Amino acid sequence: MTGTRQDGPDHASASVGEDTVSDDTSNPDLQAMIDRAGRLTADEAESLDVTWKADERIVVPEPSASLAIQGGADGRMVTNADLLAAWQHALDAAGAAGRAEEIEAAQQAGRAVRHSDAHLRDRAGAEEAVRSAVLATGVRDLITDDEYAALTTAWRTVLGEDRTAR
């Protein structure tokens, strides 16, 4: 997440071939989460989407003359500073530790949601929830308990699974 993006966590920048689910990861916990993301039902995906968006504490700015002068409202804005900070720290920590596999696993998980049978018009929240949970699990040793909780709450609430028992 960057300071300039306000329409929700984008968790990982797009990569070439993002629309295809790539090779398996060597971390069995992360792979199990990716596989589970690929098996989401429509109800689970909807619940993840709703839970994640509630966790984001999204606000949509009211149209105003001031916003019109500034180029208009830029869509939804995430106001959960703890969630934003947790994502940024997890991503930064993964990068600094050379944990490219964990970052790629998070991307794979998001793609798996798109390729699942959970056909939703708007799966953005479900994809974000899954990417966050996978990254947090992959870098569990690099983030705080509060950050981990912020990034995995939607997954644990909806799916009741915790892959981090090590």
Disulfide bonds with the S-S distance in Angstrom:
none
